[in-house]
């Protein structure tokens, strides 16, 4: 980019960039304040005190030593992990099926997949609660219903992400593989799935982040302390004038989420630089 052009870009879009950074900083300030309070040496949640690891390791109610906080954290991690393992494969299969399904009925099915994205989450939570208490009464309440609720809510995200990738890929690679003698299953496994790798990995991380931070659906389907997740625990404890151990718990979950986001960015960058693009799959089939 030439210097005059770069100056023109900065002149036109400089105020927009400044506004964006101001918004980012404004959004981060409450998070940074909550993180800093988690390192307080005292019990105050409204003022900064001397830095300490008390609410992480030392105090009997700290994250490391509190059974209640550890139970909530493990429930959140288990829920998010299982939700990924169920929702992503299901969403990939649905995306491939919807992409290849033609006709008026398919357009209706595609529109139905958007409903969880545009419907208020509290409506979905109430609906799931009524379904499990009035219709599917045989489903074990608690962790099982929470998992089914999270899968129901997150599978639409997977379908949207994977379908976007399918549209950009097209059908030419699969058709070439079929011309080279591959069966339909071989073309799917050796050509299409490697090309869907970035979308599948992004779906895993989106599902993980959505599930681990969900409060509304989890609160409707939880059955007590044994099934509380971190968002439920933070909400119920913070309203009772909690100590900074809740801030410490939230900070731990924040670090886990940031690590997941960083891993996603790293993997997608490597994929863009030299990851699978379908060529290797075609070579494998031709051999």
N, C-alpha and C positions, 0 to 999 in steps of 0.2 A: 504494500500500500504506500503510495507516494505521500510525501509530507503534507502538501496542500489538502489531499483527500483525508488524511488522518486528522488534520486540524479541523476540517469541516465536520467529521464524524464526532469528534470530541465536543465541538461547539454545539452541535444539534442534540446529542444524546448525553452530554455531561450532566445536565440537571436531572435527567431520568436516572442515571447511575447513582447520583448523590441521594436522590429520594429513595432508591432501592436499598442502599446501604443504611440509611437512617431507619428505614422500616426493619431491616434485619437486626440492627443494634437494639431498637426498641423492643423487639420480640425476645431478644436474648437476655435483656436485663432481668426480668423476673426469674428466669431459669438460673442465671448466675447467682442471684441473691439467695435462692433456695439452696443451691449447691454450697455456697459459702456458709450458710447457717448450719448445714449438716456437719461442719467441722467445729462448731462451738464447743468449748470445754464445759459450759454450763447448760442449764435447761431452757434458756430463753430461745424462743422462735421468732422474736420481733427485733432483736438487736444483735449486732456482731460482738462476739466474745473472742477470747484467746483461742487460736487454732488448736485442735486436738483431734485424735482418732477415737475419742471416747464412744461415740455413737455408732462406730463401725465395728470395734473389737472389744473395748474394755468394759463398758457398762453391761450389767445383767440384761438390760432391755435392748442392747445393741443388735445390729443386723447379724453379726456373727454368733451371738449367744442366745438370741430370742427364738424360741421354737415357733411362735406365731408368725414372726416376720419371715423366717425361713420357709415355713409352710406356704405362705402366700407367694413367695418368690418361686418356689418349686412348682406350685400350681400354675403360675403364669408361664414358666418356661415349658412345662409339660404340655400345657394347652396350646401354646404357640407351635411347639415342635410337631405335635400330632396333627394340628390343623394344616401345617405345611405338607406333611406326608399324605394327607387325604385330599385336601382341596386342590393342590397343584396338579397331580395326575388326573383327577376328575375334570378339572377345568381345561387341561390340555386336550383330553379326549372330546369334551364337549365343543371346544373351539374348532378342532379339526372336523368334527361331524357337522357343525353349523356352517362352516366354510364350504363344505362340499354338498350340502343339502340345498337344493334349488326349489323354488316355487313360492307360492303365497304363504303357505304354512311356515316355511323357514323364516320368512321376514317377520312373522308374528313371534316366532320363538326367539329371534334375535332381539326384538323389542322387549320381550319378557326378561331377558338377561340384564337389561338396564334398570329394571325396577329396584333392585336392592341399592343401586347407586344413587337414585333420585328420591327414594323413600326415606323419610326421617328415621334415624336409627331407633328412636324410642317406639315408633310404630312397629318396627320389626321385632323389637324386644317384647312388646306386649303380645304380638301375634304368636311368637314362638312360645311364650309362657302359656297362652291359652291352648295352643296345639298340644303341648306336652302334658297339660293338666286335664284337658277335656277330651282329647281324641286319642293320642298315643300314650295312654296311661301306663302301658307296660314297659316303656322305656325307663331305665333307672334314672331317678332324679339326681341332680348334682353334677358331677364332673362329666358324665356321659351327655346329658342334655346341653351343658355348656359347650362341649366339643361340637356337637351337631349344630348348635346355633352359630358358632363361629365359622364352621365349614359352609353353612348355608349363606352366611353374609359375605364371606371372602371369595367364594368360587367365582362370583361375577367379575371381580378384579382380574382373576387369572384369565378368564375367557376374553375379556377386552384386550389385555396385554398380548396374549398369544395370537388372537385374531388379527391384531394390527401387524404383527410380524408375518403372519401367513399371507396377508394381502401384499406386503412388500416383496415377499419371496416369489409369489406366483406359482405356477404349476410346471414351468418348463424343466426344472431339474428332475422332478419325479417322472415326467414324461420321457426325458432322456434316459433315465435309469430303466424304465420299463422297456424302452427300445433296445437297451443293451442286454436284456434278458432277465432283469430283476422281477420278482413277483411283487404284488402290491404291498405285502408285509415287508419285504426287503427294502423296497423304495422308501417306505415309511421309516423303517429303523435305521437304514444306512445313509439316507439322504435328507429326509425332512427333519427328523429329530435333531441331528447335529446343527442344522441351520436354525432350529428353534432354541438352541442352547441359551443365547442371551436373554430371550423372552422368558424362558422357563426359570432361569436363575433370578431374573428381576421379579418374577411372580412369587418365587420362594421368599424373597426379602420383603416384598410388599405384604404378603400374607402374614409373615412373622411379625412385622411392625404393627399391622392392623390388629392382630389377635392379642399381642402382648400388651397393647395399650387400651384395649376395649374395656369400657366400663358399663355401658348401658345394657347390652345383651347379657354380660356376665352377672350383673346385679339382679336381673330378672330371673335368671336360671340357677343362681347359686342357692344352696340349701343350708348355709351356715358357715361357721368358722373353718371347718375342714375343707371347704371348697372355695374359700375366699382367694381372690387374686390380688396382685399388688395394687391396681387402681381401687378396688373395693376396700382394701385394708387402709390405704392412704385416706380415702374419703371418710370412712367410719372413725378412724383414729384422730384425724386432724380436727374433726368437729368436737372432740372431747378434750381439747387443749393438750395435745400430745407433746412429747419431748422431740428434740431434733432427730431422734432415731427414724422417724417417718421421712424426714428429708434425706437421711442417709440411704434409706431403702430406695427412695425415688432416684437418688444419684446413681446407685448401683445399676438400676434398670436403665437409666439414661445412658450410662457407659456401654451397657450391652447393646442397646439399640444403635448407638453411634458406631460401635465396632461392626455391627451388621451392615450399616450403611457404607462404611469405609471398605469393607470386604466386597460389597456389591460394586462400588466404583472401581476398585482395583481389578476385579474380574472382568467387568465390562470393558475397561480400557484395554486389557490384554486381548480380549476378544476382537475389539476393533482393529488392533494393530496386526494380529496374525492368527486369530482364532478360526474355528471351523466356519467355512462359508459354503459348504456343500460340495466343493471340488473333490475333497478327499473321499467323500461318500461315493461320488461317481466313479473315481478311480478304483475303489474297492469293488464296486459292482462289476465294472468292466473286466477286472482281473478274474 
